[in-house]
Amino acid sequence: MTIKERLHKLVDELSEREADDALRYIANQREDPVIAAFRNAPDDDEPLTAEDENALAEVQADRTAGVPRISYAEIMRKHGDS
């Protein structure tokens, strides 16, 4: 089943209220100039620097070593806005 077929099936199951909310959401996504700017932005083609490469290697080494990840939400809970 294609994504559009799945979407059609889901839409058929929505209440009128849910359909109205979904329609407004989709229309807003298509019309919002900020969202359009991100959607239409060119791919980042800037080459990686040596610093970028080192940071990526460090992350990969941590993952390989099993270093636990800390989510942004967890950092904010622990340290807040200070």
Secondary structure, 3 states (H helix, E strand, C coil): CCHHHHHHHHHHHCCHHHHHHHHHHHHHHHHCHHHHHHHHCCCCCCCCCHHHHHHHHHHHHHHHHCCCCCCHHHHHHHHCCC
